[in-house]
Amino acid sequence: MLLMVVMLVMALLAAAMIVGPLLTRNAEDIAQQDISRNSVNSSVFQDRVKEIELDLATATISQEEFEQLKIELEIGLLGDVPSDDSGVDSAARVTSGVIATIAVFIIIPLMSYGFYYHEENNAAVHNWLELREEMAPVLVDLLAGNKPETGTSTRTLLEFVTALQREAQENPDDANIWHMLGMGYLQMQAGEQSEKALRHAYRIQPGNPTYQMALAQVLIELAEGGVTQESETLLINVLRNDQNNMQALAMLGMAEFYSGRFEQSLMYWEQLLAVSTQSNMPQEKIDVLHRSIAAAKKRIAGEVDSPAAAIQIQVTVDIDPALRSMLNPKDTLFVYAQHADGPKMPLAAIKTTVEALPLNVILGDEQAVTPQFRLSMASNVIVKARVSPSNNAIPVSGDLIGQSSVIDLHGESASTRSVIINIDALVP
């Protein structure tokens, strides 16, 4: 409603600017113009009479010619005198100006209202305004460091990120908003956008350890789990100010391990273990840390897993009947395993088509995407199955997806695990 009022006021101002000249040119102005014209004509007549009188005095023309020329000048002067119809013309011009004024004041506001009505009823605009209104209190809570009340919003992650994009545009110097936007992009697996947003937050507050670790995290993700010079520098700077920062130690240990730098990885993990025993870290995470340290020591000693000890996951994939109508037999189907907590680079992956459903496959080291990322090197994984109409290896909005619960690869004696995945969700 406020937008409508503002547009109406602007329309009236525009109309006033247009009709101003029409109103200032009134009947009095027109009459004054007629008087000025008569004065000019009379002056010209007098000058011309003096000229022919001089010609008569010098005998340039005869008396008869003088009389004839004077009569012609008088006739010409009478022809220039405005008739009574000029008043009618002036009134008509004034009337037409008033009519134009009324028309402008009516038509322009009506056009503005029509434009407003069209935009107000545009579905995209309406949804955007509704999204901003609903997300406003949620964003206020998050920016204040408070957890929003459960059930305050049913919006998807994509809509949440959309709202944050607008907030970031309106607050380019608010590092907290840019950090939240970057982490939202990271959850959507939009690595490049996440890196830009998190780097923006870091540039605003380069000494903030939260922003340093967030930027390091996305850089490690973009490097497929490996450490880069910049990510290592960021995390080491965090440790200089807080040598027992558990998140920085864990990230460095994992990144160094997947970069093949096992000695450095072991150093960070052992330091993390010493800190974790003095904190309230859950026992299951301490157990994972022990297994990670053991894996690093094996790599340093040059030991490799024997084929007999290789871990495999037997996967059965099907789709929810409610989503079956959305499938195209030629759409790409990805089945892959990735760390439950860590780099999202696939540890093992198989690519096929939807027409193969229902599908039974085995994931193991033979299906590794790169030698540095193998299933046997992981502790806890999640298996996912995703249908991609665009044949994109990165999940995008509109893909169909299903996933398993967390699988503990070292919690059972059997080397082969079995899991059933039902594709039952749509990527937002």
GUVO-654837 format. One record per atom (N, C-alpha, C): residue in one letter; x, y, z. Coordinates in steps of 0.05 Angstrom, whole numbers, padded with zeros to 5 digits, always signed. Layout:
BEGIN
AXYZ...
//
This chain:
BEGIN
M+00017-00024+00000M+00000+00000+00000M+00017+00025+00000L+00039+00025+00015L+00057+00048+00016L+00069+00053-00011L+00076+00031-00026L+00087+00034-00053L+00067+00048-00071M+00041+00041-00068M+00021+00053-00084M+00019+00084-00079V+00019+00092-00053V+00018+00120-00046V+00041+00135-00057V+00065+00124-00055V+00089+00137-00065V+00087+00141-00095M+00079+00121-00109M+00076+00122-00138M+00056+00143-00146L+00033+00145-00131L+00012+00164-00138L+00023+00193-00134V+00037+00198-00112V+00049+00224-00108V+00068+00232-00130M+00085+00213-00137M+00104+00218-00159M+00090+00224-00185A+00068+00210-00190A+00053+00214-00215A+00041+00242-00215L+00030+00251-00192L+00018+00278-00191L+00039+00299-00195L+00063+00295-00184L+00085+00314-00188L+00093+00316-00217A+00094+00293-00230A+00101+00292-00258A+00080+00306-00275A+00055+00302-00268A+00033+00315-00282A+00035+00346-00278A+00041+00355-00254A+00043+00383-00249A+00065+00396-00266M+00088+00382-00269M+00109+00392-00286M+00101+00394-00315I+00084+00376-00324I+00075+00377-00352I+00055+00399-00357V+00036+00402-00339V+00014+00421-00344V+00021+00449-00335G+00043+00453-00321G+00050+00480-00312G+00050+00501-00335P+00065+00495-00357P+00065+00514-00379P+00037+00518-00391L+00020+00498-00390L-00007+00501-00402L-00023+00522-00386L-00019+00522-00360L-00035+00540-00343L-00024+00568-00342T+00001+00572-00345T+00013+00599-00344T+00006+00615-00369R+00000+00602-00391R-00006+00617-00415R-00036+00622-00416N-00046+00641-00400N-00074+00646-00397N-00083+00668-00417A-00109+00676-00414A-00121+00695-00432A-00107+00722-00431E-00100+00731-00407E-00087+00757-00404E-00061+00758-00419D-00045+00736-00418D-00020+00735-00432D-00025+00737-00462I-00045+00723-00472I-00051+00723-00501I-00060+00751-00510A-00077+00764-00493A-00085+00791-00500A-00061+00810-00501Q-00043+00807-00482Q-00019+00824-00481Q-00003+00820-00507Q-00001+00796-00516Q+00013+00790-00541Q+00000+00805-00565D-00027+00805-00565D-00041+00819-00587D-00036+00849-00586I-00035+00861-00562I-00030+00890-00559I-00002+00896-00570S+00018+00880-00563S+00045+00884-00572S+00047+00883-00603R+00032+00865-00614R+00032+00862-00644R+00021+00887-00657N-00001+00899-00646N-00013+00923-00657N+00006+00947-00655S+00021+00948-00633S+00040+00970-00630S+00061+00969-00652V+00071+00946-00657V+00092+00942-00678V+00081+00950-00705N+00056+00942-00712N+00044+00948-00738N+00040+00978-00742S+00031+00992-00721S+00027+01021-00722S+00053+01036-00727S+00074+01027-00713S+00100+01040-00716S+00110+01037-00745V+00107+01013-00756V+00116+01008-00783V+00100+01026-00803F+00074+01029-00798F+00057+01046-00816F+00067+01075-00816Q+00072+01086-00792Q+00081+01114-00790Q+00107+01118-00804D+00126+01099-00801D+00152+01101-00815D+00149+01101-00845R+00131+01084-00855R+00127+01082-00884R+00114+01108-00895V+00095+01120-00880V+00082+01145-00889V+00103+01167-00891K+00121+01168-00871K+00142+01189-00872K+00160+01185-00897E+00165+01161-00904E+00182+01155-00928E+00169+01166-00953I+00143+01160-00957I+00130+01169-00982I+00126+01199-00982E+00122+01212-00958E+00120+01241-00957E+00146+01254-00966L+00169+01241-00957L+00195+01251-00966L+00199+01248-00996D+00189+01226-01007D+00191+01222-01036D+00174+01243-01051L+00151+01251-01039L+00134+01271-01052L+00147+01298-01051A+00160+01304-01028A+00173+01330-01026A+00197+01333-01044T+00210+01312-01050T+00234+01313-01068T+00226+01308-01097A+00200+01306-01102A+00189+01302-01129A+00197+01275-01141T+00202+01256-01123T+00208+01229-01132T+00183+01216-01142I+00161+01222-01128I+00135+01212-01137I+00116+01235-01140S+00094+01231-01155S+00074+01252-01159S+00054+01251-01137Q+00037+01273-01136Q+00016+01274-01116Q-00003+01251-01119E-00009+01243-01143E-00027+01221-01148E-00016+01195-01138E+00010+01191-01143E+00023+01166-01133E+00024+01165-01103F+00029+01189-01091F+00029+01191-01061F+00003+01182-01049E-00019+01193-01061E-00045+01186-01050E-00051+01156-01053Q-00043+01144-01076Q-00047+01116-01080Q-00032+01098-01060L-00006+01105-01055L+00010+01090-01037L+00000+01092-01008K-00010+01116-01001K-00020+01119-00973K-00045+01103-00969I-00062+01102-00990I-00086+01085-00987I-00079+01056-00984E-00059+01046-00999E-00050+01018-00997E-00039+01012-00969L-00024+01031-00957L-00013+01027-00930L-00035+01025-00910E-00056+01043-00912E-00078+01042-00894E-00094+01016-00895I-00097+01006-00920I-00111+00981-00924I-00095+00958-00910G-00068+00959-00914G-00051+00938-00902G-00052+00939-00871L-00053+00963-00860L-00055+00965-00831L-00081+00954-00820L-00103+00960-00834L-00129+00949-00826L-00129+00919-00828G-00115+00908-00847G-00114+00878-00850G-00100+00865-00827D-00082+00879-00813D-00067+00868-00791D-00081+00871-00764V-00102+00886-00763V-00117+00890-00738V-00132+00865-00731P-00129+00853-00706P-00143+00828-00699P-00173+00832-00701S-00187+00812-00711S-00216+00812-00712S-00227+00804-00685D-00254+00806-00683D-00267+00798-00658D-00263+00768-00653D-00257+00752-00674D-00254+00723-00670D-00229+00717-00654S-00210+00736-00652S-00185+00731-00637S-00191+00725-00608G-00212+00739-00597G-00220+00734-00569G-00230+00706-00566V-00245+00697-00587V-00255+00670-00586V-00232+00650-00587D-00212+00656-00605D-00189+00638-00607D-00174+00637-00581S-00171+00660-00568S-00157+00660-00542S-00171+00643-00522A-00198+00647-00521A-00214+00631-00502A-00212+00601-00508A-00211+00595-00534A-00209+00567-00542A-00183+00555-00534R-00161+00572-00537R-00135+00562-00529R-00134+00557-00499V-00146+00575-00483V-00147+00572-00454V-00163+00547-00447T-00185+00543-00460T-00202+00520-00455T-00188+00494-00461S-00173+00494-00484S-00159+00469-00491S-00137+00463-00471G-00124+00485-00460G-00104+00480-00440G-00115+00468-00415V-00139+00478-00407V-00152+00467-00383V-00159+00438-00388I-00170+00432-00412I-00177+00404-00418I-00152+00386-00417A-00130+00396-00429A-00105+00380-00428A-00096+00375-00400T-00099+00396-00383T-00091+00394-00355T-00106+00372-00341I-00133+00373-00345I-00150+00353-00332I-00143+00325-00342A-00138+00323-00368A-00132+00297-00379A-00106+00285-00368V-00085+00303-00365V-00060+00294-00355V-00062+00285-00326F-00077+00300-00310F-00081+00293-00281F-00097+00268-00278I-00112+00260-00297I-00128+00236-00295I-00112+00212-00306I-00101+00216-00330I-00088+00193-00345I-00063+00183-00331I-00045+00202-00323I-00020+00193-00311I-00024+00178-00285P-00040+00187-00266P-00045+00171-00242P-00058+00144-00248L-00076+00143-00268L-00088+00118-00275L-00067+00099-00287M-00049+00109-00304M-00028+00092-00314M-00010+00082-00292S-00004+00099-00273S+00013+00091-00251S+00000+00070-00234Y-00026+00074-00229Y-00040+00054-00213Y-00041+00027-00228G-00045+00029-00254G-00046+00004-00270G-00020-00011-00269F+00003+00004-00270F+00029-00008-00268F+00033-00021-00241Y+00025-00005-00220Y+00027-00016-00193Y+00010-00041-00190Y-00014-00041-00200Y-00032-00064-00197Y-00020-00088-00211H-00008-00083-00234H+00005-00106-00249H+00028-00117-00233E+00045-00100-00223E+00069-00109-00208E+00061-00122-00181E+00041-00110-00168E+00033-00120-00142E+00021-00148-00145N+00009-00154-00168N-00003-00180-00172N+00015-00199-00187N+00039-00190-00193N+00058-00207-00205N+00067-00228-00184A+00066-00254-00191A+00071-00275-00172A+00099-00273-00160A+00119-00267-00177A+00146-00267-00168A+00150-00244-00148V+00139-00221-00154V+00142-00198-00135V+00127-00204-00109H+00103-00215-00111H+00088-00221-00087H+00103-00242-00069N+00114-00262-00082N+00129-00283-00067N+00153-00271-00054W+00167-00253-00068W+00191-00241-00057W+00184-00223-00033L+00163-00207-00035L+00155-00190-00012L+00147-00208+00012E+00133-00229+00006E+00125-00248+00027E+00149-00261+00040L+00169-00268+00024L+00193-00281+00035L+00208-00261+00053R+00211-00237+00045R+00225-00217+00061R+00211-00213+00088E+00184-00211+00087E+00169-00207+00111E+00172-00230+00130E+00171-00254+00120E+00172-00278+00137E+00200-00283+00148M+00221-00277+00131M+00248-00283+00140M+00260-00261+00157A+00248-00237+00158A+00259-00215+00173A+00264-00221+00202P+00245-00232+00217P+00251-00238+00246P+00271-00261+00249V+00271-00280+00230V+00291-00302+00231V+00319-00291+00228L+00323-00273+00209L+00349-00261+00204L+00358-00244+00228V+00339-00230+00240V+00346-00213+00263V+00356-00230+00286D+00343-00253+00291D+00352-00272+00312D+00380-00283+00306L+00384-00291+00281L+00410-00303+00273L+00432-00282+00275L+00427-00258+00266L+00448-00238+00266L+00454-00229+00295A+00435-00233+00313A+00440-00226+00341A+00452-00249+00356G+00457-00271+00342G+00469-00294+00355G+00450-00312+00370N+00424-00308+00365N+00403-00324+00378N+00392-00345+00359K+00384-00367+00370K+00372-00389+00354K+00343-00382+00349P+00334-00382+00323P+00306-00376+00318P+00287-00397+00331E+00263-00389+00338E+00244-00407+00349E+00237-00429+00329T+00233-00453+00339T+00226-00475+00322T+00199-00470+00309G+00198-00474+00283G+00172-00471+00269G+00166-00443+00260T+00186-00424+00264T+00181-00397+00256T+00181-00393+00226S+00193-00412+00211S+00194-00410+00182S+00196-00438+00170T+00181-00441+00149T+00182-00467+00134T+00197-00463+00108R+00212-00442+00105R+00226-00436+00080R+00249-00455+00076T+00256-00459+00050T+00278-00477+00043T+00304-00462+00046L+00326-00478+00043L+00353-00466+00045L+00357-00446+00022L+00347-00452-00001L+00350-00434-00024L+00336-00407-00019E+00312-00408-00007E+00297-00383+00000E+00312-00368+00022F+00323-00382+00041F+00339-00369+00062F+00363-00355+00050V+00377-00368+00032V+00400-00355+00019V+00391-00331+00002T+00368-00334-00011T+00358-00311-00027T+00353-00287-00010A+00341-00291+00014A+00336-00269+00032A+00363-00257+00042L+00383-00274+00046L+00409-00264+00055L+00423-00248+00033Q+00419-00256+00008Q+00431-00241-00014Q+00422-00212-00013R+00396-00208-00009R+00386-00180-00008R+00397-00165+00016E+00399-00179+00039E+00410-00166+00063E+00439-00158+00058A+00454-00176+00044A+00482-00170+00039A+00485-00146+00020Q+00467-00144+00000Q+00468-00121-00018Q+00462-00095-00003E+00444-00096+00016E+00436-00072+00030E+00456-00065+00053N+00472-00085+00061N+00492-00081+00082N+00519-00092+00074P+00532-00079+00055P+00557-00089+00044P+00580-00090+00064D+00578-00076+00086D+00600-00076+00106D+00594-00092+00131D+00573-00108+00129D+00565-00125+00152D+00578-00153+00148A+00600-00158+00162A+00614-00184+00158A+00597-00208+00167N+00580-00204+00187N+00564-00226+00197N+00545-00236+00176I+00532-00217+00161I+00513-00225+00140I+00528-00240+00118W+00551-00229+00110W+00566-00242+00088W+00576-00270+00097H+00583-00273+00122H+00591-00299+00132H+00567-00319+00131M+00544-00310+00140M+00520-00328+00139M+00513-00335+00110L+00516-00316+00092L+00510-00321+00063L+00530-00341+00052G+00555-00338+00059G+00575-00357+00049G+00571-00385+00060M+00563-00388+00085M+00558-00415+00096M+00533-00427+00084G+00513-00410+00077G+00490-00420+00063G+00497-00431+00036Y+00513-00416+00021Y+00523-00425-00005Y+00538-00452-00002L+00554-00454+00020L+00569-00478+00024L+00551-00502+00028Q+00529-00499+00043Q+00510-00520+00047Q+00497-00528+00021M+00494-00509+00003M+00482-00515-00023M+00503-00526-00043Q+00527-00529-00033Q+00549-00539-00049Q+00556-00521-00072A+00551-00495-00068A+00558-00474-00088A+00585-00462-00079G+00606-00477-00085G+00632-00470-00074G+00643-00443-00082E+00641-00436-00108E+00652-00411-00117E+00637-00387-00105Q+00611-00388-00104Q+00595-00366-00091Q+00602-00364-00062S+00605-00388-00049S+00611-00388-00020S+00638-00375-00015E+00658-00382-00032E+00685-00370-00029E+00684-00340-00031K+00669-00329-00050K+00667-00300-00054K+00655-00287-00030A+00633-00298-00020A+00619-00286+00003A+00636-00288+00028L+00649-00311+00033L+00665-00314+00057L+00691-00297+00056R+00701-00294+00032R+00725-00276+00028R+00717-00247+00034H+00693-00240+00026H+00683-00212+00031H+00682-00208+00062A+00671-00227+00076A+00670-00225+00105A+00698-00223+00118Y+00716-00239+00107Y+00743-00239+00118Y+00757-00212+00113R+00752-00200+00089R+00765-00174+00083R+00755-00152+00102I+00729-00155+00110I+00718-00135+00128I+00731-00137+00156Q+00734-00162+00166Q+00746-00167+00192Q+00767-00189+00189P+00791-00182+00179P+00811-00203+00174P+00822-00216+00199G+00818-00204+00222G+00829-00216+00246G+00809-00234+00261N+00785-00237+00250N+00764-00253+00263N+00769-00283+00258P+00774-00300+00278P+00780-00328+00274P+00757-00343+00261T+00732-00335+00266T+00709-00349+00254T+00710-00346+00224Y+00716-00322+00214Y+00717-00316+00186Y+00742-00329+00173Q+00764-00330+00188Q+00788-00343+00178Q+00783-00373+00173M+00771-00386+00193M+00766-00415+00190M+00745-00421+00169A+00725-00403+00166A+00704-00408+00146A+00716-00406+00118L+00733-00386+00113L+00745-00383+00087L+00764-00406+00082A+00779-00415+00103A+00797-00438+00100A+00781-00463+00093Q+00757-00466+00105Q+00741-00490+00100Q+00732-00491+00071V+00722-00469+00060V+00713-00470+00032V+00736-00473+00013L+00760-00462+00020L+00783-00466+00003L+00792-00495+00002I+00790-00509+00025I+00796-00537+00026I+00775-00553+00010E+00750-00545+00012E+00729-00559-00004E+00735-00556-00034L+00742-00532-00042L+00747-00527-00071L+00772-00542-00080A+00790-00548-00061A+00815-00563-00068A+00810-00593-00065E+00784-00601-00064E+00777-00629-00061E+00788-00642-00036G+00788-00626-00014G+00796-00637+00011G+00825-00633+00018G+00841-00624-00001G+00869-00620+00004G+00875-00592+00015V+00898-00589+00027V+00906-00563+00038V+00918-00546+00016T+00914-00520+00017T+00926-00501-00001T+00943-00482+00016Q+00960-00467+00003Q+00977-00448+00018Q+00961-00428+00033E+00940-00418+00021E+00923-00397+00034E+00908-00409+00057S+00895-00433+00053S+00880-00445+00075S+00898-00452+00098E+00922-00462+00093E+00940-00469+00114E+00949-00444+00130T+00954-00422+00115T+00962-00397+00128T+00940-00387+00146L+00915-00388+00137L+00892-00379+00153L+00890-00394+00179L+00891-00421+00177L+00888-00438+00200L+00911-00435+00220I+00935-00432+00209I+00959-00429+00227I+00956-00402+00242N+00946-00381+00228N+00941-00356+00242N+00922-00358+00265V+00901-00375+00261V+00882-00380+00283V+00896-00393+00306L+00914-00413+00300L+00928-00427+00322L+00948-00410+00336R+00958-00389+00322R+00977-00371+00336R+00964-00356+00359N+00938-00350+00354N+00923-00336+00375N+00909-00355+00395D+00905-00379+00386D+00891-00399+00403D+00902-00427+00395Q+00924-00435+00408Q+00938-00459+00400Q+00922-00484+00404N+00900-00483+00419N+00884-00507+00424N+00857-00505+00410N+00855-00489+00390N+00830-00487+00375N+00824-00514+00361M+00804-00528+00371M+00799-00555+00362M+00790-00556+00332Q+00775-00537+00324Q+00765-00537+00296Q+00788-00533+00277A+00806-00514+00283A+00829-00509+00266A+00848-00534+00265L+00852-00547+00288L+00869-00571+00289L+00856-00593+00272A+00830-00597+00275A+00817-00618+00260A+00818-00613+00230M+00814-00588+00221M+00814-00582+00193M+00842-00585+00181L+00862-00576+00196L+00890-00580+00186L+00897-00609+00185G+00890-00625+00205G+00897-00653+00205G+00884-00667+00181M+00859-00662+00176M+00845-00675+00153M+00856-00666+00126A+00860-00639+00123A+00870-00629+00098A+00899-00639+00092E+00916-00639+00112E+00943-00649+00108E+00942-00679+00101F+00925-00694+00113F+00923-00723+00107F+00915-00727+00078Y+00895-00713+00068Y+00886-00717+00041Y+00904-00704+00020S+00923-00689+00030S+00944-00678+00012S+00968-00696+00011G+00967-00719+00027G+00989-00737+00027G+01012-00729+00046R+01008-00709+00063R+01028-00700+00081R+01021-00711+00109F+01028-00737+00112F+01018-00752+00135F+01032-00744+00161E+01058-00736+00159E+01072-00728+00184E+01058-00703+00196Q+01052-00683+00179Q+01039-00659+00189Q+01011-00666+00200S+00997-00684+00185S+00971-00692+00194S+00972-00705+00221L+00991-00723+00225L+00994-00737+00251L+00999-00717+00273M+01016-00696+00268M+01022-00676+00288M+00997-00662+00297Y+00981-00653+00278Y+00956-00638+00286Y+00936-00656+00300W+00933-00681+00291W+00914-00699+00303W+00922-00707+00331E+00948-00711+00336E+00956-00718+00363E+00953-00694+00382Q+00957-00670+00372Q+00952-00646+00388Q+00922-00643+00394L+00906-00649+00374L+00877-00648+00378L+00868-00669+00398L+00880-00693+00398L+00873-00714+00417L+00880-00705+00445A+00903-00692+00449A+00910-00683+00475A+00891-00662+00486V+00881-00645+00468V+00862-00624+00476V+00835-00637+00482S+00827-00656+00465S+00800-00668+00467S+00797-00684+00493T+00818-00696+00503T+00816-00711+00528T+00812-00693+00552Q+00818-00667+00549Q+00813-00648+00570Q+00787-00633+00568S+00773-00639+00546S+00747-00626+00541S+00725-00647+00543N+00701-00638+00535N+00678-00656+00536N+00671-00667+00508M+00692-00673+00492M+00687-00684+00466M+00673-00712+00469P+00652-00717+00453P+00639-00744+00454P+00658-00766+00448Q+00654-00789+00461Q+00672-00812+00459Q+00674-00822+00430E+00651-00821+00415E+00652-00831+00388E+00670-00814+00370K+00672-00789+00376K+00690-00772+00360K+00719-00777+00368I+00724-00783+00394I+00751-00790+00402I+00759-00816+00389D+00741-00835+00387D+00747-00861+00374D+00754-00856+00344V+00739-00838+00331V+00746-00832+00303V+00773-00820+00301L+00780-00803+00320L+00806-00790+00320L+00829-00810+00324H+00824-00830+00341H+00844-00852+00345H+00848-00867+00319R+00826-00873+00305R+00829-00887+00279R+00843-00870+00258S+00838-00844+00259S+00852-00827+00240S+00882-00826+00245I+00889-00825+00271I+00917-00825+00278I+00931-00851+00269A+00916-00873+00273A+00927-00899+00265A+00931-00900+00234A+00911-00889+00219A+00914-00888+00190A+00938-00872+00181A+00942-00849+00194A+00965-00833+00187A+00992-00847+00193K+00993-00861+00216K+01017-00876+00223K+01023-00898+00202K+01001-00911+00193K+01005-00932+00173K+01016-00921+00147R+01006-00897+00139R+01016-00885+00114R+01045-00877+00117I+01053-00867+00141I+01081-00859+00146I+01099-00884+00145A+01089-00906+00155A+01105-00931+00154A+01104-00944+00127G+01089-00934+00109G+01088-00945+00082G+01070-00969+00080E+01053-00974+00099E+01035-00996+00098E+01010-00989+00082V+00999-01009+00068V+00975-01005+00053V+00956-01028+00060D+00930-01022+00056D+00910-01043+00062D+00912-01065+00041S+00910-01090+00050S+00910-01112+00031S+00883-01113+00018P+00882-01125-00007P+00856-01127-00021P+00835-01141-00004A+00844-01161+00012A+00824-01176+00027A+00811-01159+00048A+00825-01138+00057A+00815-01121+00079A+00799-01097+00068A+00798-01095+00041A+00785-01072+00029A+00756-01071+00037I+00746-01047+00043I+00718-01044+00051I+00701-01038+00027Q+00677-01051+00027Q+00658-01047+00005Q+00630-01042+00017I+00614-01027+00001I+00586-01022+00009I+00568-01032-00013Q+00550-01050-00007Q+00531-01060-00026Q+00506-01042-00025V+00499-01029-00047V+00478-01009-00047V+00455-01018-00065T+00431-01016-00054T+00407-01021-00070T+00392-00994-00072V+00386-00986-00097V+00374-00960-00102V+00347-00963-00116D+00327-00949-00106D+00301-00947-00119D+00290-00919-00114I+00267-00914-00126I+00255-00887-00124I+00227-00889-00113D+00220-00868-00098D+00193-00866-00087D+00172-00866-00110P+00151-00882-00108P+00131-00883-00129P+00119-00855-00135A+00117-00838-00115A+00106-00811-00120A+00123-00794-00138L+00149-00800-00140L+00167-00785-00157L+00173-00798-00184R+00163-00822-00187R+00170-00837-00211R+00161-00823-00237S+00139-00809-00236S+00129-00796-00260S+00147-00773-00269M+00165-00764-00252M+00182-00741-00258M+00208-00751-00273L+00211-00777-00275L+00236-00788-00286L+00235-00790-00316N+00259-00785-00328N+00264-00791-00356N+00284-00814-00357P+00278-00836-00371P+00296-00859-00371P+00325-00852-00377K+00330-00830-00392K+00357-00823-00400K+00370-00804-00381D+00356-00795-00359D+00369-00778-00339D+00392-00793-00326T+00412-00778-00318T+00436-00789-00305T+00430-00796-00276L+00440-00819-00268L+00438-00828-00240L+00466-00831-00228F+00472-00816-00207F+00497-00818-00192F+00492-00833-00166V+00509-00852-00160V+00509-00866-00134V+00538-00863-00123Y+00540-00851-00099Y+00567-00845-00089Y+00567-00845-00059A+00591-00849-00048A+00596-00848-00019A+00614-00824-00013Q+00609-00810+00009Q+00626-00788+00017Q+00628-00787+00047H+00647-00772+00057H+00651-00769+00086H+00626-00758+00099A+00618-00770+00121A+00596-00759+00136A+00603-00732+00148D+00628-00728+00155D+00637-00703+00167D+00664-00697+00156G+00666-00680+00136G+00691-00674+00124G+00687-00666+00095P+00708-00668+00079P+00706-00660+00051P+00685-00676+00037K+00670-00663+00019K+00648-00676+00005K+00656-00689-00021M+00682-00690-00026M+00692-00704-00050M+00684-00734-00049P+00672-00745-00070P+00664-00773-00069P+00687-00792-00064L+00683-00811-00047L+00704-00832-00042L+00701-00855-00061A+00677-00859-00071A+00672-00880-00091A+00646-00871-00105A+00645-00875-00131A+00622-00865-00146A+00617-00883-00171I+00591-00885-00178I+00583-00899-00202I+00563-00882-00216K+00565-00880-00243K+00548-00864-00259K+00533-00882-00279T+00507-00879-00279T+00490-00895-00298T+00466-00878-00306T+00445-00891-00315T+00420-00877-00322T+00397-00887-00306V+00375-00872-00307V+00351-00878-00291V+00339-00904-00300E+00342-00911-00326E+00329-00936-00336E+00340-00961-00322A+00363-00958-00307A+00374-00981-00293A+00360-00987-00267L+00343-00968-00257L+00328-00972-00232L+00307-00995-00234P+00303-01010-00213P+00319-01011-00188P+00347-01022-00193L+00366-01012-00177L+00394-01017-00183L+00408-01029-00158N+00426-01048-00164N+00444-01059-00143N+00473-01055-00152V+00489-01041-00135V+00517-01035-00142V+00534-01040-00117I+00560-01042-00122I+00579-01044-00100I+00599-01021-00102L+00602-01006-00080L+00621-00984-00079L+00645-00993-00063G+00669-00988-00074G+00694-00995-00060G+00716-00979-00071D+00741-00986-00065D+00764-00971-00074D+00767-00972-00104E+00756-00992-00117E+00758-00994-00146E+00741-00972-00160Q+00722-00961-00145Q+00705-00940-00156Q+00714-00912-00146A+00739-00911-00135A+00749-00885-00125A+00752-00865-00148V+00745-00840-00143V+00747-00819-00163V+00777-00811-00166T+00791-00808-00144T+00820-00802-00144T+00834-00820-00124P+00859-00826-00127P+00873-00843-00108P+00874-00832-00080Q+00873-00805-00077Q+00875-00793-00051Q+00849-00796-00035F+00827-00802-00049F+00801-00804-00036F+00790-00832-00041R+00794-00850-00022R+00785-00878-00024R+00768-00885-00001L+00750-00904-00005L+00731-00912+00015L+00745-00924+00039S+00767-00939+00034S+00781-00952+00056S+00796-00932+00074M+00798-00907+00066M+00811-00887+00082M+00792-00873+00101A+00766-00878+00098A+00746-00864+00113A+00737-00879+00137S+00724-00865+00156S+00713-00878+00180S+00683-00878+00180N+00671-00855+00175N+00642-00853+00174N+00634-00841+00147V+00615-00853+00134V+00607-00844+00108V+00577-00843+00105I+00568-00829+00085I+00540-00828+00077I+00539-00836+00047V+00520-00853+00040V+00517-00860+00012V+00493-00845+00001K+00496-00833-00023K+00474-00818-00035K+00469-00828-00064A+00444-00825-00072A+00436-00831-00100A+00421-00806-00110R+00430-00796-00133R+00418-00771-00143R+00413-00773-00173V+00389-00764-00181V+00381-00763-00209V+00386-00735-00219S+00401-00732-00240S+00408-00706-00251S+00399-00704-00280P+00377-00690-00286P+00369-00686-00314P+00390-00671-00330S+00406-00654-00317S+00426-00638-00331S+00453-00652-00333N+00455-00676-00322N+00480-00691-00323N+00503-00676-00309N+00495-00662-00287N+00514-00645-00272N+00524-00661-00248A+00551-00661-00245A+00562-00676-00222A+00557-00662-00196I+00550-00636-00197I+00544-00620-00173I+00514-00618-00170P+00502-00624-00147P+00473-00622-00143P+00463-00594-00150V+00441-00593-00165V+00428-00567-00171V+00398-00570-00165S+00385-00547-00163S+00357-00546-00157S+00341-00562-00178G+00323-00580-00169G+00307-00596-00187G+00317-00625-00189D+00341-00631-00179D+00350-00658-00178D+00334-00674-00158L+00332-00700-00162L+00319-00718-00143L+00341-00733-00128I+00338-00736-00101I+00359-00747-00085I+00349-00764-00062G+00365-00782-00054G+00360-00799-00030G+00387-00805-00017Q+00387-00811+00009Q+00413-00817+00022Q+00409-00835+00045S+00431-00848+00053S+00431-00866+00076S+00436-00851+00101S+00434-00865+00123S+00443-00854+00149S+00473-00857+00150V+00486-00848+00171V+00515-00850+00174V+00523-00879+00177I+00543-00887+00161I+00553-00915+00162I+00581-00915+00175D+00584-00930+00196D+00610-00933+00210D+00625-00956+00197L+00645-00950+00182L+00659-00970+00167L+00677-00987+00185H+00682-00979+00209H+00699-00995+00227H+00684-01006+00251G+00658-01004+00250G+00642-01013+00273G+00633-01041+00271E+00638-01054+00248E+00630-01082+00244E+00653-01098+00234S+00652-01124+00238S+00674-01142+00230S+00673-01147+00200A+00649-01147+00188A+00647-01154+00160A+00658-01131+00143S+00672-01138+00121S+00684-01118+00104S+00663-01106+00085T+00641-01119+00081T+00620-01109+00063T+00595-01101+00078R+00586-01077+00074R+00561-01068+00087R+00539-01066+00066S+00515-01067+00075S+00492-01066+00056S+00475-01042+00064V+00465-01028+00045V+00448-01004+00050V+00427-01002+00028I+00403-00994+00035I+00382-00989+00016I+00376-00959+00015I+00375-00948-00008I+00370-00920-00012I+00345-00916-00028N+00327-00900-00018N+00302-00893-00032N+00304-00864-00040I+00303-00858-00066I+00304-00831-00076I+00276-00819-00071D+00275-00800-00052D+00248-00791-00043D+00247-00760-00039A+00267-00746-00048A+00267-00717-00042A+00276-00701-00067L+00269-00676-00067L+00275-00658-00089L+00296-00637-00079V+00318-00634-00093V+00338-00614-00085V+00326-00586-00088P+00325-00570-00067P+00312-00543-00068P+00328-00524-00086
//
